Amino acid sequence: MTDAETKNDAQATGRAEYGHALSPIPRSAEGAVSEAPENVSAPDTPDAGGYMPRGSVTDELTSDEELADELMEDALIDDMLPADEAAPKKDAAGKKHFKRKKKSSTVDMTSGFIPKLLLMFAVPLIFGNLFQLLYNTVDTLVVGNFVGKEALAAVGSTSPIINIVVFFFNGVSIGAGVVIGQYFGAKELEKLHDAVETTIAMTFVFGIIFTALGVAGTPFMLRFMATPDDVMGPADTYLKIYFAGVMGLLVYNMGSGILRAVGDTQRPLMFLVLSSLLNIVLDLLFVIVFRLGIAGAAYATIISQFISAILVMALLTATRDIYYFSWKDMHIDPGIFRRILEIGLPAGFQSMITSFSNVFVQSYINSFGSSSMAGWSCYNKIDQYIFLPIQSMAHSSTAFVSQNIGAGKVDRANKGSVAALAMSVSLTVLIGIVIIVVAPQAVGLFTTDESVIEFGTLFLRTNVFFMNFNAVNHVLAGALRGRGNSKAPMICMLANFVVVRQIYLFIISHTINTPGTIGFGYPVGWVCCSISEVLYFYFAYIRGKRLNRREENV
């Protein structure tokens, strides 16, 4: 029996048992699942594999929509069973056969209570990002308290350089996650497996390139930022070691992105907890016991990152779930690779250019001396924690929207975007109130230098409430990327985070040139960007119901 016959059989079962036929999955004029990635074959395309149906559905259903989803899932997924319970295998024609575990670690976000699904996805992600931040935070705490002010300034001032590479690659991983999530929502399991293989292969290629560029380009980038002489030496040491081991970070981030795309945020959290605890132990050992200084902090970080990468790759290769990865099957599928880049490159390019523009902000801050630099470093570390719920809800929005767009549920995708935005802004307001009160104590965790605490407190209290606008920026950008639209958020963010911010900094540095007014360059970009993104999203998708090439017949 072919897949087309299986589908007809499932529709007949719906008529006989429930009194109506199932509606087909929405399709575009080109025959693809609405807004699914390119090369996603339609679910009712006849398949030569001749998979046999499992039988009738016996699960309790609460709505016609759930009935349709369950019967279609029976016809299109659970019928594709191999003879044993091994991972995907190929038949004589080279067709992969998949077995989805009875108890899967994936989360289907195409049905159910939206806020609950978003929180179930975001909360483990918040804790995961929290532990990931511990890598550099512990470095900062240990270096600031046991090495010196110059080393503290070195760790902080290298963040914009590190972020140029890391943010670019994270943008590409967003593209991979969207493609995998849309295949998952569309129930295209063979394409999902090909996307996983392509994603891992791509990661190793980019990792080699970024390692070479990072190590070779460190001296130039530090001189470009006008790094003071007393900070240049330790900053150069830290950056070169960090980039030498950046492969571990990239592999972990991409592997965890694959898991997030199918709704699994719990196991990446466990891996980060283990590696973060290891990082703390190694920091104390290398810096305090072995007295390796700032180099010890860098070694502790890259070793911990490699451990997390090994753990996530071990999971992907050992699992029997639908996102299984096989080393012998690793390859780059040209069509999937192109689709990943179509979504990921705009996001990565935007993040990289924005981070590069922050190098200019850092250079303005550097002109006020090492105390201002160290205070800005402390502010940025605390700001990263404030950003956690925003970042996590943005990833949640991307995963939610990509799965629902893949399933053809555009209205549900819009509702999820609004819900994610409301939750993110609300939580950011509460965090801002707390930070305003405890700002000096928060900065004091990183240093005992009174001048550094004064600068860090100034930056925090000036900027923290404007993070609400940043929540709007990133959650809406995540929702747009989940649809496969990366160009609109890229344009909005580049225009405001780079152009508007640099215009502001140029003007203010020649008129009211103080650390506070320079630091306020961040909120200026956030506010302008949120206004432009809200207007675009409302007129394009809420009021205008914009149809792109992936939504024509939804």
C-alpha positions, 0 to 999 in steps of 0.5 A: 500500500502506498502513502497515498493509499494510506492517506485515503484509508485514513480519511475513510477511517475518519468517515466510518468512525467519526462521520467526516473526512480529514482535511488535507495538509495545507499546500502551496501552489507549488505543491509544498507544505505551507511555509515548510522548508524547500525540498519538503515533499508533500505528505500525500506524495506516493512513496515507493517504500510501501509502508503498511498502516499500523491499524485504527486509532484507539487514543482518546481525542478531545477535538476534531483537530486533534483527531485529524492530527492523530490519524494523519500522524498514524498514516504518515509517521507511525506506519514508517516502521523498520523490522527492528528497533534500531536507528534509521536504516536504508532499504534496497532503494536507499530509502531511510526507515525510521522508528520513533520511540514510544516515549519520545523526548521531543515536544510537539508544539502544534497542539495544546495550551500555548503559554504552557508549551512556551514555558515548558520550552523556555524554563529549561532553556533559561536554566541552560543559558544561566549555566552557560553564562557561568563559563565567563562569569566564573572567569570574571569573578576569579580573575577579578578577585585573584589576578587583578583589575587589568585582567578583569578589564581584559576578560570583559573587553574581549567579549565583543570580539568573541561575540562576533564569531559566536553570534554569527554562528548562533545565527546560522544555528537558528537557521538550522533549528528553523529548518529542522523544526519545520520538517518536524512540524510537517512530519517529514522525517527523512528530510529531518534526518538529512537536516541533522546530518547537514547541520553537524557537518556544517558545524565542523567546517565552520569551526575550523574556519573560525578557529583559524581566523580567531587566533590569527586575528586577535592582535589586530582586533585588540589594536582596533579597539584601542585596548590600553597597553596594560590590558593588551597582554592579558587580553591577547593571551585570553583570546588566543586560548579561547579561539583555539578551543572555540570548536567545543562551544560551536558543536555544543550550541549546534547540537543543543539547537537540534534538540531545541528544534524538536522541543527537547530543552531538558538534556542540554540543560543537564549537560550544561550543569555538568560542564559549568560545575567542571568549569568552576572547579577548573577555574579555581584549580588553574588560577588559585592553585596552579597560578596560571593567571588569565590563561588558567581561566581560558583553559578552564573555559575551553575544557568545559566547553569540549566536555559539553560538546562531547556529551551532546554528540554522544546523545545524538549518536546514541539516541533512537529518536527521530533526530538520530545522527550517524557519523557514516551518513554525515554529509551536506545536502545542498538543498537543505544547506542552502535553506539553512543559509537563507534563514541563518545568514541574515540572522548571523550577519545581523548578530555579527555586525551588531557585535562588531558595532559594539566594538566601537561602543567599547572603544568609546568606553575605553577612552575613560580609563581602566576603571570605566572599562572594568565597570562596563565589563561588570555591567555587561556580565549582569546584563547577560543575566537580565537578557536570559528570559528574553533570549530563552523566550525568543528561542521558544518563539522560534521553535513554536512558530517553526513547528506550527508553520510547518504544520500549516497552523499560521493563526496559532503561530501568531498567537504564540508570538504574542504570548511569548512577547507578553511573558518576556516583557512582564518578566523583564520588568520584574527583573529590572525593579530588582536590579535597580535596588541591588545594583551596587551589590551586584557589581560588588560581586565582581570587584572590591574597587570602589571606582569600578563599582561606581561605574558599573552601578551607573551603567546598570541603573541608566539602562536596565529598564530599557531592556523591555524594548530589547525583549520586544526586539528579540521575541518578535525577531524569533517569531519572524525567523520561525516563519523563515523570514530572517531578512526583516529582523536583520534590516530592523536590527542593523538599521537601529543597533548599528546605524542609529546607535553609531550616529548617536555615539558620534554626536554625544561624544562630541557634545556630552561625552560622559560614561553614562551618556555613552552607555546610553547608546544601547537603549537608544538602539533598543527603543528605535528597533522595537518601534520598527519591528512592532510596526512591521509585524503588525502590518505584515502578519496581524492586520495585513496577513502577509503571504510570502512564498511559503504561506500562499494557500494557508 
